[in-house]
Each structure stands twice: as structure tokens, then as C-alpha cells.
Amino acid sequence: MEETREILDFWAEKGLYSMIEVVKMDYANNAFERMERNDVRYRFVLDVAGSNME
């Protein structure tokens, strides 16, 4: 846990951040297919709360 905190502090000190692409749950299969094709520029984040789960 301490090492993780050191890394996060380092990133904050340098102004670094992760670039993400937020996708809804109905796009999850496409996201996996894109990862398999190495067609991903940013990290995927699934937006479960904002997805229509009906």
C-alpha cells in the first residue's frame, strides 16, 4: 500500500494522469473485441451507473 501511495504522489507531483475512454455496458463486448485487435488508445472504464441495465 505504501508503494502505491508513493507512485500516486509522484504522478500528482508531476501532473501526470491516465487517459481513459468511458464506455457504457452495452459497448462492453465491442470494447473487448477492440482490446483483442490492439485498437485501444486509452484505458477503458465501464460506466455501470450511467448504463441502461434493463
CHARMM internal coordinates of N, CA and C (Angstrom, degrees):
IC EDIT
DIST 1 N 1 CA 1.4384
DIST 1 CA 1 C 1.5309
ANGL 1 N 1 CA 1 C 111.27
DIST 1 C 2 N 1.3128
ANGL 1 CA 1 C 2 N 116.22
DIHE 1 N 1 CA 1 C 2 N -37.81
DIST 2 N 2 CA 1.4657
ANGL 1 C 2 N 2 CA 119.93
DIHE 1 CA 1 C 2 N 2 CA 179.82
DIST 2 CA 2 C 1.5237
ANGL 2 N 2 CA 2 C 111.31
DIHE 1 C 2 N 2 CA 2 C -64.24
DIST 2 C 3 N 1.3487
ANGL 2 CA 2 C 3 N 116.59
DIHE 2 N 2 CA 2 C 3 N -40.09
DIST 3 N 3 CA 1.4639
ANGL 2 C 3 N 3 CA 120.14
DIHE 2 CA 2 C 3 N 3 CA 179.66
DIST 3 CA 3 C 1.5284
ANGL 3 N 3 CA 3 C 110.63
DIHE 2 C 3 N 3 CA 3 C -64.76
DIST 3 C 4 N 1.3268
ANGL 3 CA 3 C 4 N 116.43
DIHE 3 N 3 CA 3 C 4 N -39.07
DIST 4 N 4 CA 1.4623
ANGL 3 C 4 N 4 CA 120.32
DIHE 3 CA 3 C 4 N 4 CA 177.80
DIST 4 CA 4 C 1.5187
ANGL 4 N 4 CA 4 C 110.30
DIHE 3 C 4 N 4 CA 4 C -62.21
DIST 4 C 5 N 1.3291
ANGL 4 CA 4 C 5 N 117.20
DIHE 4 N 4 CA 4 C 5 N -43.61
DIST 5 N 5 CA 1.4656
ANGL 4 C 5 N 5 CA 121.37
DIHE 4 CA 4 C 5 N 5 CA 178.71
DIST 5 CA 5 C 1.5227
ANGL 5 N 5 CA 5 C 110.37
DIHE 4 C 5 N 5 CA 5 C -61.58
DIST 5 C 6 N 1.3342
ANGL 5 CA 5 C 6 N 117.73
DIHE 5 N 5 CA 5 C 6 N -40.76
DIST 6 N 6 CA 1.4676
ANGL 5 C 6 N 6 CA 121.06
DIHE 5 CA 5 C 6 N 6 CA 179.10
DIST 6 CA 6 C 1.5260
ANGL 6 N 6 CA 6 C 110.66
DIHE 5 C 6 N 6 CA 6 C -62.07
DIST 6 C 7 N 1.3211
ANGL 6 CA 6 C 7 N 116.65
DIHE 6 N 6 CA 6 C 7 N -42.24
DIST 7 N 7 CA 1.4664
ANGL 6 C 7 N 7 CA 120.13
DIHE 6 CA 6 C 7 N 7 CA -179.97
DIST 7 CA 7 C 1.5244
ANGL 7 N 7 CA 7 C 110.09
DIHE 6 C 7 N 7 CA 7 C -65.55
DIST 7 C 8 N 1.3399
ANGL 7 CA 7 C 8 N 116.86
DIHE 7 N 7 CA 7 C 8 N -44.72
DIST 8 N 8 CA 1.4634
ANGL 7 C 8 N 8 CA 120.01
DIHE 7 CA 7 C 8 N 8 CA 178.98
DIST 8 CA 8 C 1.5241
ANGL 8 N 8 CA 8 C 111.76
DIHE 7 C 8 N 8 CA 8 C -63.15
DIST 8 C 9 N 1.3183
ANGL 8 CA 8 C 9 N 116.77
DIHE 8 N 8 CA 8 C 9 N -39.82
DIST 9 N 9 CA 1.4650
ANGL 8 C 9 N 9 CA 120.44
DIHE 8 CA 8 C 9 N 9 CA 177.09
DIST 9 CA 9 C 1.5275
ANGL 9 N 9 CA 9 C 110.78
DIHE 8 C 9 N 9 CA 9 C -63.67
DIST 9 C 10 N 1.3255
ANGL 9 CA 9 C 10 N 116.82
DIHE 9 N 9 CA 9 C 10 N -41.50
DIST 10 N 10 CA 1.4662
ANGL 9 C 10 N 10 CA 121.67
DIHE 9 CA 9 C 10 N 10 CA 178.43
DIST 10 CA 10 C 1.5280
ANGL 10 N 10 CA 10 C 110.26
DIHE 9 C 10 N 10 CA 10 C -60.64
DIST 10 C 11 N 1.3457
ANGL 10 CA 10 C 11 N 116.27
DIHE 10 N 10 CA 10 C 11 N -46.81
DIST 11 N 11 CA 1.4680
ANGL 10 C 11 N 11 CA 120.34
DIHE 10 CA 10 C 11 N 11 CA 179.72
DIST 11 CA 11 C 1.5235
ANGL 11 N 11 CA 11 C 110.07
DIHE 10 C 11 N 11 CA 11 C -60.57
DIST 11 C 12 N 1.3413
ANGL 11 CA 11 C 12 N 116.99
DIHE 11 N 11 CA 11 C 12 N -44.14
DIST 12 N 12 CA 1.4656
ANGL 11 C 12 N 12 CA 120.46
DIHE 11 CA 11 C 12 N 12 CA -179.45
DIST 12 CA 12 C 1.5211
ANGL 12 N 12 CA 12 C 110.63
DIHE 11 C 12 N 12 CA 12 C -63.61
DIST 12 C 13 N 1.3234
ANGL 12 CA 12 C 13 N 116.77
DIHE 12 N 12 CA 12 C 13 N -41.77
DIST 13 N 13 CA 1.4671
ANGL 12 C 13 N 13 CA 121.74
DIHE 12 CA 12 C 13 N 13 CA -179.82
DIST 13 CA 13 C 1.5191
ANGL 13 N 13 CA 13 C 111.15
DIHE 12 C 13 N 13 CA 13 C -61.89
DIST 13 C 14 N 1.3251
ANGL 13 CA 13 C 14 N 117.33
DIHE 13 N 13 CA 13 C 14 N -37.72
DIST 14 N 14 CA 1.4649
ANGL 13 C 14 N 14 CA 121.92
DIHE 13 CA 13 C 14 N 14 CA -178.09
DIST 14 CA 14 C 1.5232
ANGL 14 N 14 CA 14 C 113.36
DIHE 13 C 14 N 14 CA 14 C -89.47
DIST 14 C 15 N 1.3512
ANGL 14 CA 14 C 15 N 116.80
DIHE 14 N 14 CA 14 C 15 N -5.06
DIST 15 N 15 CA 1.4628
ANGL 14 C 15 N 15 CA 119.93
DIHE 14 CA 14 C 15 N 15 CA -179.36
DIST 15 CA 15 C 1.5169
ANGL 15 N 15 CA 15 C 112.96
DIHE 14 C 15 N 15 CA 15 C 74.16
DIST 15 C 16 N 1.3179
ANGL 15 CA 15 C 16 N 118.02
DIHE 15 N 15 CA 15 C 16 N 25.56
DIST 16 N 16 CA 1.4618
ANGL 15 C 16 N 16 CA 122.53
DIHE 15 CA 15 C 16 N 16 CA -179.91
DIST 16 CA 16 C 1.5148
ANGL 16 N 16 CA 16 C 110.07
DIHE 15 C 16 N 16 CA 16 C -86.57
DIST 16 C 17 N 1.3153
ANGL 16 CA 16 C 17 N 115.77
DIHE 16 N 16 CA 16 C 17 N 155.27
DIST 17 N 17 CA 1.4571
ANGL 16 C 17 N 17 CA 120.88
DIHE 16 CA 16 C 17 N 17 CA 177.47
DIST 17 CA 17 C 1.5207
ANGL 17 N 17 CA 17 C 109.30
DIHE 16 C 17 N 17 CA 17 C -155.44
DIST 17 C 18 N 1.3177
ANGL 17 CA 17 C 18 N 115.80
DIHE 17 N 17 CA 17 C 18 N 160.26
DIST 18 N 18 CA 1.4627
ANGL 17 C 18 N 18 CA 121.46
DIHE 17 CA 17 C 18 N 18 CA 177.03
DIST 18 CA 18 C 1.5160
ANGL 18 N 18 CA 18 C 109.22
DIHE 17 C 18 N 18 CA 18 C -86.67
DIST 18 C 19 N 1.3056
ANGL 18 CA 18 C 19 N 116.12
DIHE 18 N 18 CA 18 C 19 N 140.24
DIST 19 N 19 CA 1.4561
ANGL 18 C 19 N 19 CA 120.58
DIHE 18 CA 18 C 19 N 19 CA 175.45
DIST 19 CA 19 C 1.5222
ANGL 19 N 19 CA 19 C 106.86
DIHE 18 C 19 N 19 CA 19 C -94.84
DIST 19 C 20 N 1.3402
ANGL 19 CA 19 C 20 N 115.86
DIHE 19 N 19 CA 19 C 20 N 129.87
DIST 20 N 20 CA 1.4567
ANGL 19 C 20 N 20 CA 120.06
DIHE 19 CA 19 C 20 N 20 CA -175.30
DIST 20 CA 20 C 1.5193
ANGL 20 N 20 CA 20 C 110.59
DIHE 19 C 20 N 20 CA 20 C -127.94
DIST 20 C 21 N 1.3096
ANGL 20 CA 20 C 21 N 114.58
DIHE 20 N 20 CA 20 C 21 N 159.90
DIST 21 N 21 CA 1.4674
ANGL 20 C 21 N 21 CA 122.37
DIHE 20 CA 20 C 21 N 21 CA 171.79
DIST 21 CA 21 C 1.5237
ANGL 21 N 21 CA 21 C 105.63
DIHE 20 C 21 N 21 CA 21 C -123.57
DIST 21 C 22 N 1.3195
ANGL 21 CA 21 C 22 N 116.77
DIHE 21 N 21 CA 21 C 22 N 114.15
DIST 22 N 22 CA 1.4623
ANGL 21 C 22 N 22 CA 121.45
DIHE 21 CA 21 C 22 N 22 CA -179.14
DIST 22 CA 22 C 1.5214
ANGL 22 N 22 CA 22 C 108.18
DIHE 21 C 22 N 22 CA 22 C -85.42
DIST 22 C 23 N 1.3417
ANGL 22 CA 22 C 23 N 116.36
DIHE 22 N 22 CA 22 C 23 N 127.91
DIST 23 N 23 CA 1.4629
ANGL 22 C 23 N 23 CA 121.55
DIHE 22 CA 22 C 23 N 23 CA -179.93
DIST 23 CA 23 C 1.5215
ANGL 23 N 23 CA 23 C 109.43
DIHE 22 C 23 N 23 CA 23 C -128.44
DIST 23 C 24 N 1.3039
ANGL 23 CA 23 C 24 N 116.18
DIHE 23 N 23 CA 23 C 24 N 148.77
DIST 24 N 24 CA 1.4559
ANGL 23 C 24 N 24 CA 122.29
DIHE 23 CA 23 C 24 N 24 CA 176.91
DIST 24 CA 24 C 1.5326
ANGL 24 N 24 CA 24 C 109.48
DIHE 23 C 24 N 24 CA 24 C -78.96
DIST 24 C 25 N 1.3263
ANGL 24 CA 24 C 25 N 115.99
DIHE 24 N 24 CA 24 C 25 N 161.73
DIST 25 N 25 CA 1.4674
ANGL 24 C 25 N 25 CA 121.17
DIHE 24 CA 24 C 25 N 25 CA -177.15
DIST 25 CA 25 C 1.5178
ANGL 25 N 25 CA 25 C 112.49
DIHE 24 C 25 N 25 CA 25 C -59.40
DIST 25 C 26 N 1.3326
ANGL 25 CA 25 C 26 N 117.97
DIHE 25 N 25 CA 25 C 26 N -33.42
DIST 26 N 26 CA 1.4623
ANGL 25 C 26 N 26 CA 119.12
DIHE 25 CA 25 C 26 N 26 CA -178.57
DIST 26 CA 26 C 1.5292
ANGL 26 N 26 CA 26 C 112.18
DIHE 25 C 26 N 26 CA 26 C -70.67
DIST 26 C 27 N 1.3125
ANGL 26 CA 26 C 27 N 117.44
DIHE 26 N 26 CA 26 C 27 N -7.14
DIST 27 N 27 CA 1.4649
ANGL 26 C 27 N 27 CA 122.31
DIHE 26 CA 26 C 27 N 27 CA 177.51
DIST 27 CA 27 C 1.5380
ANGL 27 N 27 CA 27 C 111.27
DIHE 26 C 27 N 27 CA 27 C -102.56
DIST 27 C 28 N 1.3266
ANGL 27 CA 27 C 28 N 117.34
DIHE 27 N 27 CA 27 C 28 N 0.57
DIST 28 N 28 CA 1.4719
ANGL 27 C 28 N 28 CA 121.52
DIHE 27 CA 27 C 28 N 28 CA -174.42
DIST 28 CA 28 C 1.5249
ANGL 28 N 28 CA 28 C 112.40
DIHE 27 C 28 N 28 CA 28 C -57.27
DIST 28 C 29 N 1.3284
ANGL 28 CA 28 C 29 N 117.89
DIHE 28 N 28 CA 28 C 29 N -44.58
DIST 29 N 29 CA 1.4718
ANGL 28 C 29 N 29 CA 119.83
DIHE 28 CA 28 C 29 N 29 CA -179.67
DIST 29 CA 29 C 1.5244
ANGL 29 N 29 CA 29 C 110.93
DIHE 28 C 29 N 29 CA 29 C -62.56
DIST 29 C 30 N 1.3292
ANGL 29 CA 29 C 30 N 116.99
DIHE 29 N 29 CA 29 C 30 N -41.60
DIST 30 N 30 CA 1.4660
ANGL 29 C 30 N 30 CA 119.97
DIHE 29 CA 29 C 30 N 30 CA 177.29
DIST 30 CA 30 C 1.5296
ANGL 30 N 30 CA 30 C 110.50
DIHE 29 C 30 N 30 CA 30 C -62.98
DIST 30 C 31 N 1.3277
ANGL 30 CA 30 C 31 N 116.00
DIHE 30 N 30 CA 30 C 31 N -39.19
DIST 31 N 31 CA 1.4613
ANGL 30 C 31 N 31 CA 119.86
DIHE 30 CA 30 C 31 N 31 CA 179.72
DIST 31 CA 31 C 1.5218
ANGL 31 N 31 CA 31 C 110.56
DIHE 30 C 31 N 31 CA 31 C -61.90
DIST 31 C 32 N 1.3361
ANGL 31 CA 31 C 32 N 117.27
DIHE 31 N 31 CA 31 C 32 N -43.51
DIST 32 N 32 CA 1.4688
ANGL 31 C 32 N 32 CA 120.27
DIHE 31 CA 31 C 32 N 32 CA 177.80
DIST 32 CA 32 C 1.5249
ANGL 32 N 32 CA 32 C 111.15
DIHE 31 C 32 N 32 CA 32 C -63.31
DIST 32 C 33 N 1.3195
ANGL 32 CA 32 C 33 N 116.84
DIHE 32 N 32 CA 32 C 33 N -41.29
DIST 33 N 33 CA 1.4693
ANGL 32 C 33 N 33 CA 120.18
DIHE 32 CA 32 C 33 N 33 CA 178.13
DIST 33 CA 33 C 1.5269
ANGL 33 N 33 CA 33 C 110.56
DIHE 32 C 33 N 33 CA 33 C -62.42
DIST 33 C 34 N 1.3242
ANGL 33 CA 33 C 34 N 116.82
DIHE 33 N 33 CA 33 C 34 N -41.02
DIST 34 N 34 CA 1.4633
ANGL 33 C 34 N 34 CA 120.13
DIHE 33 CA 33 C 34 N 34 CA 178.60
DIST 34 CA 34 C 1.5230
ANGL 34 N 34 CA 34 C 111.13
DIHE 33 C 34 N 34 CA 34 C -64.46
DIST 34 C 35 N 1.3336
ANGL 34 CA 34 C 35 N 116.97
DIHE 34 N 34 CA 34 C 35 N -39.50
DIST 35 N 35 CA 1.4706
ANGL 34 C 35 N 35 CA 119.87
DIHE 34 CA 34 C 35 N 35 CA 178.07
DIST 35 CA 35 C 1.5241
ANGL 35 N 35 CA 35 C 110.37
DIHE 34 C 35 N 35 CA 35 C -62.61
DIST 35 C 36 N 1.3356
ANGL 35 CA 35 C 36 N 117.14
DIHE 35 N 35 CA 35 C 36 N -41.22
DIST 36 N 36 CA 1.4625
ANGL 35 C 36 N 36 CA 120.67
DIHE 35 CA 35 C 36 N 36 CA 178.94
DIST 36 CA 36 C 1.5206
ANGL 36 N 36 CA 36 C 111.59
DIHE 35 C 36 N 36 CA 36 C -62.82
DIST 36 C 37 N 1.3384
ANGL 36 CA 36 C 37 N 117.39
DIHE 36 N 36 CA 36 C 37 N -32.98
DIST 37 N 37 CA 1.4643
ANGL 36 C 37 N 37 CA 122.10
DIHE 36 CA 36 C 37 N 37 CA 179.14
DIST 37 CA 37 C 1.5250
ANGL 37 N 37 CA 37 C 113.05
DIHE 36 C 37 N 37 CA 37 C -86.78
DIST 37 C 38 N 1.3393
ANGL 37 CA 37 C 38 N 116.88
DIHE 37 N 37 CA 37 C 38 N 2.27
DIST 38 N 38 CA 1.4693
ANGL 37 C 38 N 38 CA 121.85
DIHE 37 CA 37 C 38 N 38 CA -175.10
DIST 38 CA 38 C 1.5248
ANGL 38 N 38 CA 38 C 111.48
DIHE 37 C 38 N 38 CA 38 C 57.07
DIST 38 C 39 N 1.3241
ANGL 38 CA 38 C 39 N 115.93
DIHE 38 N 38 CA 38 C 39 N 36.70
DIST 39 N 39 CA 1.4563
ANGL 38 C 39 N 39 CA 122.74
DIHE 38 CA 38 C 39 N 39 CA -179.62
DIST 39 CA 39 C 1.5319
ANGL 39 N 39 CA 39 C 109.83
DIHE 38 C 39 N 39 CA 39 C -104.76
DIST 39 C 40 N 1.3281
ANGL 39 CA 39 C 40 N 115.99
DIHE 39 N 39 CA 39 C 40 N 43.00
DIST 40 N 40 CA 1.4524
ANGL 39 C 40 N 40 CA 120.63
DIHE 39 CA 39 C 40 N 40 CA -176.75
DIST 40 CA 40 C 1.5199
ANGL 40 N 40 CA 40 C 108.54
DIHE 39 C 40 N 40 CA 40 C -125.42
DIST 40 C 41 N 1.3087
ANGL 40 CA 40 C 41 N 115.78
DIHE 40 N 40 CA 40 C 41 N 125.99
DIST 41 N 41 CA 1.4589
ANGL 40 C 41 N 41 CA 120.16
DIHE 40 CA 40 C 41 N 41 CA -179.58
DIST 41 CA 41 C 1.5277
ANGL 41 N 41 CA 41 C 111.85
DIHE 40 C 41 N 41 CA 41 C -96.29
DIST 41 C 42 N 1.3432
ANGL 41 CA 41 C 42 N 116.28
DIHE 41 N 41 CA 41 C 42 N -30.39
DIST 42 N 42 CA 1.4550
ANGL 41 C 42 N 42 CA 122.04
DIHE 41 CA 41 C 42 N 42 CA -177.69
DIST 42 CA 42 C 1.5260
ANGL 42 N 42 CA 42 C 109.22
DIHE 41 C 42 N 42 CA 42 C -127.00
DIST 42 C 43 N 1.3233
ANGL 42 CA 42 C 43 N 116.21
DIHE 42 N 42 CA 42 C 43 N 172.10
DIST 43 N 43 CA 1.4644
ANGL 42 C 43 N 43 CA 120.45
DIHE 42 CA 42 C 43 N 43 CA 173.93
DIST 43 CA 43 C 1.5236
ANGL 43 N 43 CA 43 C 108.48
DIHE 42 C 43 N 43 CA 43 C -72.58
DIST 43 C 44 N 1.3213
ANGL 43 CA 43 C 44 N 115.86
DIHE 43 N 43 CA 43 C 44 N 139.69
DIST 44 N 44 CA 1.4549
ANGL 43 C 44 N 44 CA 120.39
DIHE 43 CA 43 C 44 N 44 CA 174.31
DIST 44 CA 44 C 1.5210
ANGL 44 N 44 CA 44 C 109.42
DIHE 43 C 44 N 44 CA 44 C -84.74
DIST 44 C 45 N 1.3157
ANGL 44 CA 44 C 45 N 116.21
DIHE 44 N 44 CA 44 C 45 N 138.50
DIST 45 N 45 CA 1.4686
ANGL 44 C 45 N 45 CA 123.40
DIHE 44 CA 44 C 45 N 45 CA 172.70
DIST 45 CA 45 C 1.5197
ANGL 45 N 45 CA 45 C 106.14
DIHE 44 C 45 N 45 CA 45 C -126.30
DIST 45 C 46 N 1.3439
ANGL 45 CA 45 C 46 N 116.55
DIHE 45 N 45 CA 45 C 46 N 121.39
DIST 46 N 46 CA 1.4558
ANGL 45 C 46 N 46 CA 120.55
DIHE 45 CA 45 C 46 N 46 CA 179.31
DIST 46 CA 46 C 1.5275
ANGL 46 N 46 CA 46 C 109.77
DIHE 45 C 46 N 46 CA 46 C -80.93
DIST 46 C 47 N 1.3123
ANGL 46 CA 46 C 47 N 116.39
DIHE 46 N 46 CA 46 C 47 N 125.48
DIST 47 N 47 CA 1.4610
ANGL 46 C 47 N 47 CA 122.63
DIHE 46 CA 46 C 47 N 47 CA 178.51
DIST 47 CA 47 C 1.5212
ANGL 47 N 47 CA 47 C 108.52
DIHE 46 C 47 N 47 CA 47 C -91.16
DIST 47 C 48 N 1.3266
ANGL 47 CA 47 C 48 N 116.47
DIHE 47 N 47 CA 47 C 48 N 83.92
DIST 48 N 48 CA 1.4482
ANGL 47 C 48 N 48 CA 121.94
DIHE 47 CA 47 C 48 N 48 CA -178.20
DIST 48 CA 48 C 1.5258
ANGL 48 N 48 CA 48 C 110.19
DIHE 47 C 48 N 48 CA 48 C -69.71
DIST 48 C 49 N 1.3218
ANGL 48 CA 48 C 49 N 117.40
DIHE 48 N 48 CA 48 C 49 N -43.59
DIST 49 N 49 CA 1.4664
ANGL 48 C 49 N 49 CA 121.14
DIHE 48 CA 48 C 49 N 49 CA -177.12
DIST 49 CA 49 C 1.5217
ANGL 49 N 49 CA 49 C 111.73
DIHE 48 C 49 N 49 CA 49 C -63.93
DIST 49 C 50 N 1.3132
ANGL 49 CA 49 C 50 N 117.41
DIHE 49 N 49 CA 49 C 50 N -36.48
DIST 50 N 50 CA 1.4620
ANGL 49 C 50 N 50 CA 120.43
DIHE 49 CA 49 C 50 N 50 CA -177.19
DIST 50 CA 50 C 1.5207
ANGL 50 N 50 CA 50 C 113.85
DIHE 49 C 50 N 50 CA 50 C -90.76
DIST 50 C 51 N 1.3310
ANGL 50 CA 50 C 51 N 116.82
DIHE 50 N 50 CA 50 C 51 N 2.53
DIST 51 N 51 CA 1.4622
ANGL 50 C 51 N 51 CA 120.68
DIHE 50 CA 50 C 51 N 51 CA -178.30
DIST 51 CA 51 C 1.5222
ANGL 51 N 51 CA 51 C 111.03
DIHE 50 C 51 N 51 CA 51 C -89.00
DIST 51 C 52 N 1.3064
ANGL 51 CA 51 C 52 N 115.71
DIHE 51 N 51 CA 51 C 52 N 149.57
DIST 52 N 52 CA 1.4560
ANGL 51 C 52 N 52 CA 121.01
DIHE 51 CA 51 C 52 N 52 CA 175.15
DIST 52 CA 52 C 1.5201
ANGL 52 N 52 CA 52 C 107.18
DIHE 51 C 52 N 52 CA 52 C -85.41
DIST 52 C 53 N 1.3374
ANGL 52 CA 52 C 53 N 116.95
DIHE 52 N 52 CA 52 C 53 N 103.56
DIST 53 N 53 CA 1.4653
ANGL 52 C 53 N 53 CA 122.01
DIHE 52 CA 52 C 53 N 53 CA -173.05
DIST 53 CA 53 C 1.5245
ANGL 53 N 53 CA 53 C 112.72
DIHE 52 C 53 N 53 CA 53 C -96.21
DIST 53 C 54 N 1.3293
ANGL 53 CA 53 C 54 N 118.79
DIHE 53 N 53 CA 53 C 54 N 15.69
DIST 54 N 54 CA 1.4625
ANGL 53 C 54 N 54 CA 121.22
DIHE 53 CA 53 C 54 N 54 CA -177.38
DIST 54 CA 54 C 1.4894
ANGL 54 N 54 CA 54 C 111.80
DIHE 53 C 54 N 54 CA 54 C -77.15
END
COOR INIT
IC SEED 1 N 1 CA 1 C
IC BUILD
